[in-house]
Amino acid sequence: MSHTEWRSIAEVAGDMGVSTDTVQRRITDGTIRAVKFGPRLIRIDMASVEGWTRPLTRDVA
């Protein structure tokens, strides 16, 4: 059985160096997965956050 790590919007924003608004936009557009555990408690699946990031590539001349 795999273990899923869940974090709050504020924790993910701080870890990624972005605003909470950016994280909320990614939840809305489906880029990252989040679930509601109650009327106000939202948690983000960290595996989906890892898929959100991608390395930059440099063109070699």
C-alpha positions in Angstrom: 0.0 0.0 0.0 1.4 3.4 -1.0 1.5 6.3 1.4 0.2 9.7 0.1 1.6 12.8 1.6 -0.9 15.7 2.0 -0.1 19.3 2.6 -2.0 22.6 2.9 -2.2 25.3 0.3 0.0 27.5 2.4 2.7 24.8 2.9 2.8 24.0 -0.8 3.0 27.7 -1.7 5.9 28.2 0.7 7.8 25.1 -0.5 7.4 26.1 -4.1 8.1 29.8 -3.6 4.8 30.9 -5.2 1.7 32.6 -3.8 -1.3 30.8 -2.4 -3.3 32.2 -5.3 -1.0 30.4 -7.8 -1.6 27.1 -5.9 -5.3 27.7 -5.9 -5.3 28.4 -9.7 -3.4 25.1 -10.3 -6.1 23.3 -8.2 -8.8 24.9 -10.2 -7.3 24.1 -13.6 -6.6 20.5 -12.5 -2.8 20.8 -12.7 -2.4 19.6 -9.1 -4.8 17.3 -7.2 -6.5 18.5 -4.0 -9.3 17.1 -1.9 -11.6 18.6 0.7 -11.7 16.8 4.0 -14.4 19.1 5.4 -16.1 22.4 4.7 -12.8 24.3 4.9 -10.0 21.8 5.1 -8.3 21.4 1.7 -5.2 19.2 1.3 -2.9 18.8 -1.7 -1.5 15.5 -2.9 2.3 16.1 -3.1 2.7 13.5 -5.8 0.7 15.8 -8.1 2.9 18.8 -7.2 6.0 16.9 -8.2 4.4 16.4 -11.6 3.6 20.2 -11.8 7.2 21.2 -11.9 9.4 20.6 -14.8 13.1 21.4 -15.4 14.0 24.2 -17.7 16.1 23.3 -20.8 18.8 25.4 -22.3 19.4 25.6 -26.0 23.0 24.8 -26.8 24.4 26.8 -29.7 
